[in-house]
């Protein structure tokens, strides 16, 4: 097995496409690597006996295989059955903790094999299970190989001797009744992506669900093993960190094993998800749907932005301020510099040769989103790393657009050309952590890492101006902080609201005036109606009076004509 700086002869797998490897047929090759099977167990004596019986008759050479059973506080304590591999040890879980992750890490720490194969104590592997996984590890030293699980809900289990006889006879499929339940979601991902060969980089690790998987021991130890603070979801978190370390995930349907009974994920899915989500959200940035709270900060950020601190204060501050103000809040900024060397002795505060460093330190020392670290301090396991030269500021949506572009094309690095100067091109650079780690594993002596990154993931160049990068303002910090796009939009909305309120007030005043005028007109109309009625009544009276006068005159005329002498 080769380590970091592997020779050019090691297979170079592009992304997760392990199709460049051709595994030998089972039984038709000569194994060389040693393997330690680690079995964490808690109160599983009955099923553990079956697991060890199956391991005792594996097709992988017995002299290359050993087994460590870790007893995680069982009561009564576990014991080793008679039917087991010759090189089997039973060890207690290390003091100070409990749970599967803790017990598994105990076994990994004690493992002597070049490969560590994890098997739960409620599983019965087929005869070729170990061999099927180990044949891949002989082809490339950075593979994580995943076994294939069949579930059984049988109540009555066979005896260990029956398991041995079935495996010897090649009748593993007849040992149990196949449950209709499967890891459908994981198998769907595998099937839809040609056995994970075409799976996007952020997706391949999701099918790492534990129970049966094998790893190069050196790779496990390089990433620090398991997160032993986790009681559940340890496999999800481990799969994420393995991917960031450059691992390739290979699911092998020939590495079959029975799972005795249904796992918690099938029996209590909703309760398990409710428990796991907070822990996974904090540690696995790719689960974006779990990070919907814009104001939150997380243990592992989505992007680690790196800014060199040994530059003028105004340049460094402008760049850091710009990175923290983008539309992607899930960001941590690392400012590198000789911070431990800033002594506290007497000095002239204004003519201190380290004045710029001290001002940068004072500005960001208490900001939890900013890390002030020495240049040699390793970056955290964020999935992306963005390096920005001091004095350049990203636009509001620059980081979101860059990461979306990197993911859409599954690239290893995106080089952003900012300016061309006398000593070369000024570049900001977004890198996929997994690609950097893969290149570090594969690069030969004198080989440029970018050549390897381009070969195994791809490198692309883009123009900085079109992605929103600008130089800092001449005066920085500005006397008035420049508004972000969101703040500008909010200000425009506020101005529009004020204008509408003023218009509404004017309309209300106009409406009140019209109502007053309408009231006055109505009162005038009522008075005129009263006068008109009086005039009408007077006209009627006059008409009637006139009629009486005319009538009297007519009567007198008739009388005069009829009785002239009277």
C-alpha positions in Angstrom: 0.0 0.0 0.0 1.3 3.4 -0.9 0.8 6.6 1.1 0.7 10.3 0.3 2.8 11.1 -2.8 1.9 7.8 -4.5 3.8 6.8 -7.6 2.5 7.5 -11.1 1.6 3.8 -11.4 -1.3 4.1 -9.0 -4.6 4.2 -10.8 -6.0 7.7 -11.2 -9.7 7.6 -10.8 -11.7 10.6 -12.2 -14.3 11.7 -9.6 -16.0 8.5 -8.5 -15.7 6.6 -11.8 -13.8 3.5 -10.6 -14.5 1.8 -14.0 -10.8 2.2 -14.8 -10.3 -0.7 -12.4 -10.9 -4.3 -13.3 -11.4 -6.5 -10.2 -10.4 -10.1 -10.5 -13.0 -12.9 -10.4 -13.5 -14.4 -7.0 -11.2 -17.3 -6.4 -9.1 -16.4 -9.5 -6.4 -14.2 -7.9 -3.7 -14.2 -5.1 -4.5 -11.8 -2.2 -1.6 -10.1 -0.4 -3.1 -7.5 1.9 -3.8 -8.2 5.5 -7.3 -7.4 6.8 -8.7 -6.9 10.3 -12.4 -7.4 10.7 -13.7 -5.1 13.5 -17.0 -6.1 15.1 -18.5 -3.7 17.7 -21.1 -5.5 19.8 -23.5 -4.8 22.7 -25.5 -7.7 24.1 -25.4 -9.6 20.8 -24.1 -12.9 21.8 -26.5 -15.0 19.8 -26.1 -13.2 16.5 -22.3 -12.6 17.1 -21.9 -16.4 17.2 -23.3 -16.6 13.7 -21.2 -13.7 12.5 -18.0 -15.4 13.7 -19.1 -18.8 12.3 -19.4 -17.2 8.8 -16.1 -15.4 9.2 -14.4 -18.8 10.1 -15.1 -20.1 6.6 -14.3 -17.1 4.4 -12.7 -17.6 1.0 -10.1 -15.0 1.9 -6.8 -16.6 3.2 -7.0 -17.2 6.9 -3.4 -16.2 7.4 -4.2 -12.7 6.1 -7.3 -12.2 8.2 -7.8 -11.4 11.9 -10.9 -10.4 13.9 -11.4 -8.0 16.8 -14.6 -8.1 18.7 -15.2 -5.1 20.8 -17.5 -5.6 23.8 -19.4 -2.3 24.3 -20.4 -2.9 27.9 -22.5 -6.0 27.4 -24.2 -7.6 30.5 -23.3 -10.4 30.8 -20.0 -9.8 29.1 -19.6 -11.3 25.6 -17.5 -14.5 25.1 -15.9 -16.0 22.0 -17.6 -19.1 20.7 -15.7 -22.2 19.7 -16.5 -21.7 16.0 -14.6 -18.6 15.0 -11.5 -17.5 12.9 -8.3 -18.6 14.5 -6.9 -15.1 14.9 -9.9 -13.6 16.9 -9.6 -11.3 19.9 -12.2 -10.1 22.3 -11.4 -6.7 23.8 -13.4 -4.3 26.0 -14.4 -0.9 24.7 -11.9 1.7 25.7 -12.7 3.5 29.0 -14.3 6.9 28.9 -17.1 6.4 26.4 -19.8 4.1 25.0 -21.8 3.5 21.8 -21.0 2.0 18.4 -18.6 4.7 17.3 -16.6 4.5 20.5 -16.4 0.7 20.3 -15.5 0.8 16.6 -12.8 3.2 17.2 -11.4 1.0 19.9 -11.1 -1.8 17.4 -9.6 0.4 14.7 -6.9 1.6 17.2 -6.1 -2.1 17.9 -6.2 -3.3 14.3 -3.0 -4.6 12.7 -4.4 -5.2 9.2 -3.6 -3.0 6.2 -7.4 -2.9 5.6 -10.1 -2.5 8.2 -13.4 -4.2 7.4 -16.3 -3.2 9.7 -19.0 -5.8 10.3 -21.9 -5.4 12.7 -22.6 -8.2 15.2 -26.0 -8.9 13.7 -24.7 -9.8 10.2 -23.9 -13.1 8.5 -21.5 -12.6 5.6 -21.5 -14.9 2.6 -18.4 -17.0 2.0 -16.9 -14.5 -0.5 -17.8 -11.4 1.4 -14.3 -10.4 2.6 -12.6 -11.5 -0.6 -15.1 -9.5 -2.8 -14.3 -6.3 -0.9 -10.5 -6.9 -0.5 -10.0 -7.5 -4.3 -10.7 -3.8 -4.9 -8.3 -2.6 -2.2 -5.5 -4.4 -4.1 -6.2 -2.2 -7.1 -6.0 1.3 -5.5 -5.2 2.5 -2.0 -7.9 5.1 -1.6 -11.1 3.1 -2.0 -13.9 2.6 0.4 -15.7 -0.6 -0.5 -19.3 -1.1 0.5 -21.0 -4.5 1.0 -24.4 -5.5 -0.1 -27.0 -6.2 2.5 -30.0 -8.6 2.4 -32.5 -8.3 5.3 -34.2 -11.2 7.1 -36.9 -11.0 9.7 -36.6 -14.7 10.7 -37.5 -15.3 14.3 -35.7 -18.7 14.6 -32.1 -18.5 13.7 -29.8 -21.4 12.7 -27.0 -22.8 14.8 -23.4 -21.7 14.1 -22.6 -25.1 12.7 -25.5 -24.8 10.2 -24.1 -21.4 9.1 -20.7 -23.0 8.5 -22.2 -25.9 6.6 -24.3 -23.6 4.4 -21.3 -21.4 3.5 -19.1 -24.5 2.8 -21.8 -25.8 0.4 -22.4 -22.4 -1.2 -26.0 -22.3 0.1 -25.9 -18.9 1.9 -29.0 -17.7 0.0 -31.0 -20.5 1.6 -30.0 -19.8 5.2 -32.8 -17.2 5.8 -36.0 -15.9 4.3 -35.5 -12.7 2.3 -37.4 -9.7 3.7 -39.2 -7.6 1.2 -37.7 -4.5 2.8 -34.4 -3.1 1.5 -32.2 0.0 1.6 -34.3 1.2 -1.4 -33.0 4.8 -1.3 -29.3 3.7 -1.3 -29.8 1.1 -4.0 -31.7 3.6 -6.1 -28.8 6.1 -5.9 -26.4 3.3 -6.9 -28.6 2.1 -9.7 -29.3 5.5 -11.2 -25.6 6.4 -11.2 -24.1 3.3 -12.8 -23.0 1.8 -9.5 -22.0 5.3 -8.2 -19.5 5.7 -11.2 -21.4 8.7 -12.4 -22.5 10.0 -9.0 -21.7 13.7 -8.3 -19.0 14.0 -5.8 -21.3 15.2 -3.0 -23.7 12.3 -3.5 -21.4 9.2 -3.6 -20.7 9.3 0.2 -24.4 9.3 1.1 -24.7 5.6 0.6 -22.0 5.0 3.3 -24.4 3.6 5.9 -22.1 1.3 7.8 -22.9 -2.3 8.7 -20.4 -3.6 6.2 -17.6 -1.6 4.6 -13.9 -1.7 4.3 -11.2 1.0 4.4 -7.4 1.4 4.0 -6.3 1.6 7.7 -3.9 4.4 6.8 -6.8 6.5 5.4 -9.0 6.0 8.4 -6.2 7.0 10.8 -5.2 10.0 8.6 -8.7 11.5 9.0 -8.8 10.8 12.7 -11.1 7.8 12.7 -14.7 8.1 13.9 -16.4 11.0 15.7 -16.8 9.2 19.0 -19.0 12.0 20.3 -21.8 10.6 18.1 -24.1 7.9 19.4 -26.0 7.6 16.0 -25.2 9.0 12.5 -21.5 8.2 12.9 -21.5 6.4 9.5 -23.0 9.4 7.8 -20.4 11.7 9.3 -17.5 9.3 8.6 -18.6 9.0 4.9 -18.5 12.8 4.5 -14.9 13.0 5.9 -13.7 10.1 3.9 -15.0 11.9 0.7 -13.1 15.1 1.8 -10.0 13.0 2.2 -10.2 11.9 -1.5 -11.8 8.5 -1.1 -13.6 6.7 -4.0 -16.7 4.7 -3.0 -17.2 1.3 -4.6 -20.4 -0.7 -3.9 -19.9 -4.4 -4.6 -23.1 -6.6 -5.0 -20.9 -9.7 -4.7 -19.9 -8.7 -1.1 -23.2 -10.0 0.2 -24.3 -10.4 3.8 -27.4 -11.2 5.7 -28.7 -8.6 8.2 -30.5 -10.5 11.0 -33.6 -8.4 11.7 -34.5 -4.9 10.5 -32.2 -2.0 11.5 -33.4 1.0 13.4 -33.6 3.0 10.2 -36.3 0.8 8.9 -38.2 0.2 12.2 -38.1 3.8 13.5 -37.3 6.0 10.6 -39.1 9.2 11.7 -37.7 9.1 15.3 -34.2 8.3 14.0 -34.2 11.2 11.5 -35.5 13.5 14.2 -32.5 12.5 16.4 -29.9 12.5 13.7 -30.7 15.8 11.9 -29.2 18.2 14.4 -25.9 16.2 14.6 -25.7 15.7 10.8 -26.6 19.4 10.1 -23.7 20.5 12.2 -21.1 18.2 10.7 -22.1 17.5 7.0 -22.4 20.8 5.1 -23.6 19.0 1.9 -27.0 18.4 3.6 -28.1 21.9 2.6 -31.8 21.1 3.4 -30.8 20.8 7.0 -29.2 24.3 7.1 -32.2 26.5 6.4 -31.6 28.9 9.3 -29.8 31.9 7.7 -28.5 33.3 11.0 -26.8 30.0 12.2 -23.2 29.1 12.3 -22.1 25.5 12.1 -19.3 23.3 13.4 -18.2 22.6 9.8 -18.8 25.5 7.4 -19.8 25.2 3.7 -16.8 27.3 2.5 -13.6 28.0 4.2 -12.3 31.3 2.8 -8.6 31.9 3.2 -7.0 35.4 3.2 -3.3 36.1 3.7 -3.0 38.4 6.7 0.5 39.9 6.0 -0.8 42.7 3.8 -2.1 46.2 4.5 -4.8 46.4 7.1 -7.3 48.1 4.7 -6.8 45.4 2.0 -7.3 42.5 4.4 -10.3 44.0 6.2 -12.1 44.9 2.9 -11.7 41.3 1.7 -12.8 39.7 4.9 -15.7 42.1 5.3 -16.8 41.3 1.7 -16.7 37.6 2.3 -18.8 37.8 5.4 -21.4 40.0 3.7 -22.3 37.7 0.8 -25.7 35.9 0.4 -24.1 32.6 1.5 -23.9 32.9 5.3 -22.5 29.4 5.9 -18.9 30.8 5.6 -15.8 30.8 7.8 -12.9 33.1 7.0 -9.3 32.0 7.8 -6.8 34.8 8.0 -3.3 33.4 8.0 -0.4 35.2 9.7 2.2 35.1 12.4 -0.3 35.9 15.2 1.6 34.0 18.0 4.6 36.2 17.3 2.8 39.5 18.1 4.3 40.2 21.5 2.9 42.5 24.2 6.1 44.4 24.9 6.6 48.2 24.9 6.4 49.7 21.4 5.4 52.9 19.7 1.8 52.3 18.9 1.8 54.3 15.7 5.2 53.3 14.3 5.1 49.6 15.2 6.5 47.5 12.3 3.7 45.0 13.0 1.0 47.7 13.1 -1.1 46.3 10.2 -1.1 42.8 11.8 -2.2 44.2 15.1 -5.0 46.2 13.5 -6.2 43.1 11.7 -6.0 41.0 14.9 -7.9 43.6 16.8 -10.6 43.8 14.1 -11.4 40.1 13.9 -10.1 38.6 17.2 -13.6 38.3 18.7 -15.6 37.5 15.5 -16.6 33.8 15.7 -16.7 33.6 11.9 -13.1 34.4 11.5 -10.1 32.2 12.4 -6.7 33.9 12.9 -4.2 31.0 12.4 -0.6 30.6 11.4 0.1 29.9 7.8 0.9 26.3 8.4 -2.3 25.6 10.3 -4.4 23.0 8.3 -7.7 24.0 6.9 -10.9 22.5 8.4 -12.8 19.9 6.5 -15.2 22.2 4.7 -16.2 20.9 1.3 -14.9 24.0 -0.4 -11.9 26.4 0.1 -11.9 29.8 -1.5 -8.6 31.8 -1.5 -9.0 35.5 -2.2 -6.1 38.0 -2.5 -6.3 40.9 -0.1 -7.8 44.0 -1.6 -10.5 42.2 -3.6 -14.1 41.9 -2.6 -16.8 39.5 -3.9 -20.2 40.6 -4.9 -23.3 39.8 -2.9 -24.0 36.5 -4.8 -20.5 35.6 -5.9 -19.8 32.8 -3.5 -23.2 31.1 -4.1 -22.7 31.4 -7.9 -19.2 30.0 -7.7 -20.1 26.9 -5.6 -23.2 26.2 -7.8 -21.0 26.3 -10.9 -18.4 24.1 -9.3 -21.1 21.6 -8.4 -22.9 21.7 -11.7 -19.8 20.7 -13.5 -18.3 18.6 -10.7 -15.0 20.5 -11.0 -12.0 20.2 -8.7 -11.0 23.9 -8.9 -12.3 27.2 -10.4 -9.6 29.8 -11.0 -11.0 33.4 -11.2 -8.7 35.8 -13.0 -9.0 39.2 -11.3 -6.4 41.4 -12.9 -3.2 41.2 -15.0 -0.2 42.9 -13.3 3.5 43.1 -14.1 4.3 40.1 -12.0 1.5 37.9 -13.3 -2.3 37.3 -13.1 -4.0 38.0 -9.8 -6.2 35.0 -9.1 -9.0 34.0 -6.6 -9.4 30.3 -6.4 -12.3 28.0 -5.3 -11.2 24.4 -4.7 -13.1 21.2 -3.8 -11.5 19.8 -0.7 -11.9 16.2 -2.0 -10.0 17.1 -5.2 -7.1 18.7 -3.2 -6.9 15.6 -1.1 -7.1 13.2 -4.1 -4.3 15.2 -5.8 -2.1 15.1 -2.7 -2.5 11.3 -2.6 -1.6 10.8 -6.3 0.9 13.5 -7.2 4.3 12.2 -8.0 7.7 14.0 -7.3 7.8 17.3 -9.1 4.3 17.0 -10.5 2.2 20.1 -10.2 -0.9 19.5 -8.1 -3.1 21.4 -10.7 -2.2 18.8 -13.3 -3.5 16.0 -11.1 -6.6 18.0 -10.1 -7.4 18.6 -13.7 -6.9 14.9 -14.5 -9.1 13.6 -11.7 -11.8 16.3 -11.4 -11.2 19.2 -13.8 -9.9 22.8 -13.5 -11.6 25.8 -15.2 -10.7 29.5 -15.6 -13.3 32.3 -15.5 -13.2 36.1 -15.5 -13.5 37.7 -12.1 -15.5 40.8 -13.2 -18.3 38.7 -14.6 -18.5 36.9 -11.2 -18.8 40.0 -9.2 -15.2 40.6 -7.9 -14.2 44.2 -7.5 -11.2 46.1 -6.0 -11.8 47.6 -2.6 -12.8 51.3 -2.4 -9.9 53.7 -2.2 -11.0 54.8 1.2 -11.6 51.8 3.4 -13.3 51.3 5.7 -15.7 53.8 4.0 -17.1 56.6 6.1 -20.4 55.1 5.4 -20.6 51.4 4.9 -21.7 50.5 1.4 -25.1 48.9 1.3 -25.5 45.3 0.3 -27.8 44.4 -2.5 -30.4 43.3 0.0 -30.1 46.5 2.0 -30.4 48.5 -1.2 -33.6 46.6 -2.1 -34.9 47.1 1.4 -34.2 50.9 1.2 -36.0 51.1 -2.2 -38.9 49.3 -0.7 -38.9 51.6 2.3 -38.9 54.7 0.1 -41.7 53.3 -2.0 -43.7 52.6 1.2 -43.2 56.1 2.4 -44.3 57.5 -1.0 -47.4 55.3 -0.9 -48.2 56.4 2.6 -47.9 60.0 1.7 -50.1 59.5 -1.4 -52.6 57.6 0.8 -52.6 60.5 3.3 -53.2 63.1 0.5 -56.0 61.0 -0.9 -57.5 60.7 2.6 -57.4 64.5 3.0 -58.9 65.0 -0.4 -61.6 62.5 0.4 -62.4 64.3 3.6 -62.6 67.6 1.8 -64.9 66.1 -0.8 -67.1 64.7 1.9 -67.3 68.1 3.6 -68.2 69.8 0.3 -70.7 67.0 -0.4 -72.3 67.6 3.0 -72.6 71.4 2.4 -74.1 70.8 -1.1 -76.6 68.4 0.4 -77.6 70.9 3.0 -77.9 73.6 0.4 -80.0 71.3 -1.7 -82.3 70.6 1.3 -82.8 74.4 1.8 -83.5 74.9 -1.9 -86.0 72.0 -1.8 -87.7 73.7 1.2 -87.9 77.1 -0.7 -89.2 75.3 -3.8 -91.9 73.7 -1.8 -92.9 77.0 -0.2 -92.9 78.6 -3.7 -95.0 75.8 -5.0 -97.5 76.2 -2.2 -97.6 80.0 -2.7 -98.2 79.4 -6.4 -101.0 77.0 -5.6 -102.5 79.5 -3.2 -102.3 82.3 -5.7 -103.8 80.2 -8.4 -106.6 79.2 -6.2 -107.2 82.9 -5.2 -107.1 83.9 -8.8 -109.6 81.2 -9.7 -111.9 82.5 -6.9 -111.6 86.1 -8.2 -112.3 85.1 -11.8 -115.2 83.0 -10.6 -116.7 85.9 -8.6 -116.4 88.2 -11.6 -118.1 85.7 -13.8 -120.9 85.3 -11.3 -121.5 89.0 -11.1 -121.4 89.3 -14.9 -124.0 86.6 -15.3 -126.1 88.2 -12.6 -125.8 91.7 -14.2 -126.9 90.3 -17.5 -129.7 88.3 -16.0 -131.1 91.0 -13.7 -130.0 94.3 -15.2 -132.3 96.3 -13.0 -131.1 95.0 -9.7 
